[in-house]
């Protein structure tokens, strides 16, 4: 059974920064595009950023220039990061990682990000 574990969320003031992490076995992430998604209360889950196995990146317009997605490999583990700067209240959501396209059976618990003064 695949388990993706997201971490790094928390409460931060507007303008602050957080770095999210998502670790998975290499077979899950190594050869695939990986995305960070988020779901705000009462809204659909949306794709925020993605990174291909070759390192190409794409971002939602709402986070472009503020968020950076990256990936690192070590032994049999691939970790995908989301560096979030200049956070805004509208970034408040539960953040998830998954392959892109997402696999239904890979959704984890997510990590809560709250941007508030």
N, C-alpha and C positions, 0 to 999 in steps of 0.2 A: 504494500500500500504506500502510495506516495504521500509524503507530508511536506508541505512547504511552510516554513516558519518565518513570519515577518516580525521585525523588531525595530525599535528606535523611535517609535512615536512618543507623543507627550503633549504637554501644554506649553505653548510658546506665545510670546507677545507678537503683535503685528510687526513685521520687519525682521523678525528673528529667523533662525535657521535650524534645521534638523537634518539628520542623515538616517535614512531607513536602510535596513539590510534584509536580504532574503537569501537563505541558503538552501541548496538542494543538491542531491547527488548529481554527479557529472552527467549521468545518462539522461537526466531530465532536462538539463539546461545546455549542455555543451554544444549540441548541434542545432539548437533551435533558437528562434527569436523569443525573447523574454520581455514581458511588459509589466509595468506598474499600473494598477488600476485604482480607482477610488470610488467610494459611494458615500454621498452626503445624505443626511436624513431626508426621506421623502423623494429622493431622486434616483434615477437609474445609475447603475455602475458604469463608469466611463474609463476609457483608456487615457492615461496621462502621458506615458512615455514608453518607448520600446527600444530595444537594442538587438541587433542581429548577431548571429554567431561570428560574423566578420567584423563587428564593431560599429556598424552604421547605426545612427540614432535618429529617432523622430519624436516630436513632442506635440502635445495638444497646444493650440494657440494660446490658451489661457495660462500656460506655464512656461512658454518659450522664453528663454533668456533668464529664467529664475531657477529652473530645475535642471539637474544634470544626472543622467543615468549612466552607470558604468558597470563593468563586470570584472571579476577576478577569479582565477582558477588556482586551486591548490589540491594536489593529490586527486582524490575522487570527488571533490566538492567544488561547485561553482557558486559564488556569491554575487548577487546583483544588488547594487546600491542605488539609492535615489537621494542625491544631495538637493535639499530644498532651501533656497535662500529667498529673502524678501517676502516672507510668508504673509498672506493676507487672510482675513477672516473667512473669505469664500473658499479657502483651501481646506477648511475644516471638513474632515471625512474620515472614514475607515479606509486605509490603504492596503491593497493586496498585490501580491505578485502572482504571475502565472505565465504559462507559455502564451505566445500570440500566434494564431488564434488561441484563445483560452480553452483549456480542457475543464469540463465540468467537474471531473473528479479530482482536480488539483487545488480547488479553492481551499485556502486555510482560514484561520480565524481573523487574519488581518491585524493591523496595528492602528490604534486611534491617534489621529492628529487633530489637535484643537488649537486654533489660533484665536486668541482673545486677550484683551487687556483687562 
